[in-house]
Amino acid sequence: MDDTLSITLHFGSWTLPMTIKRDEEYVYRQAEKLIKERFNFYTNSYPGQNTEMYLVMTILDIAVQSKRQEAEGDAEPILQLIRPLLSEVEAALVKK
């Protein structure tokens, strides 16, 4: 069985044919949906801009969200190490 899939993503009047891994179709479809939602938000919120400006706003918005999630995710391994230490400190303070 071929593990690739040909799909076409649609953004306004643009089409983007792609060959992707079959198990990643959902992610690509969700990305397409997110881009459309954010693009529509900016076109409705800031009328009168050109398409390039809306694209830049959309890209920046999604990049900022991605970086925020990345930063939150990066802290988790540290938190996992710190939690037991905090518990020990709290237990020691209670004993005093």
N, C-alpha and C positions, 0 to 999 in steps of 0.2 A: 504494500500500500504506500502510495506517495504521501509524504508528510508535509508537502507544500500545498498552498492554495492560492489561486489567483483571485484577488478582490479588486474592487474599484471603490475608492473613497470619493465622496462628493463634497465640494466646498463651493457653494454658490454656483457659478457657471463653470468652475474648474473641476476636472476629474483627475484622479491620481490612481492609475492602475498599478498594482503592486503584487508581487509574489511573496508570500509570507509563510511562516510555519503554521500548519493547520491549527495547532493548539494555541496560537496567539491571536486568532481571529477576534475573539471577544475583546482583548485588550485594544486592538486597532479600532474596532467599532466603538468602544467606549472613548477612545482618544478622539475619534472623529466627532462624536457627540459633544464632548467637552469643548473642543475647538469651536464648534458651531454655536454652542450656548454662550461662550465668552465673547465671541465675535458679535453675536446678536445683542448681547448686553451693551457692548461698547457702541455699536451703531445706533442703538436706541437712546443711550445715555448721553452721547456726544454727537449730535447730528451735525452734518456739514463738513465732516472730515473726509479725506480721500481714503481709498481702500488700503493703501499702504500704511497709513496711520492706524487704522483699525487693526490691521495685521500685527503691527508693532505692539499696540496695546494688548492684544490677545496673547502674543508670544511672551511679553513681559509678565503678564498676569500669571500665566501657566508656569513660567520659569520661577517666579517668586514662590508660588505654591509648592513647587517641586523642591526648592531649596529649604523651605520651612519644614517640609516633611522629612527631608534628608537630615536636617539638623536635629529634629525630634528623635528620629530613628537612631542617630549616632549616639545620643545620650543614654539610650537604654542599656547597653552593655556596662557603662559606668555606673548607672543606677543599680544594676544587679549586683555589682561589687560593693557598692556603698551601703545598701540596705542592711545586710547582716552586721556591718560595722556600726551602723546607727543603732541597731537593736542592742548590740553589746554595750554601747555607750549609755543608752537609755536604761538598760538593766543595772549598770553600775551606778548610775545616778539615783535610781530608786533605792538601792541598797544603802546608800549613805544617808 
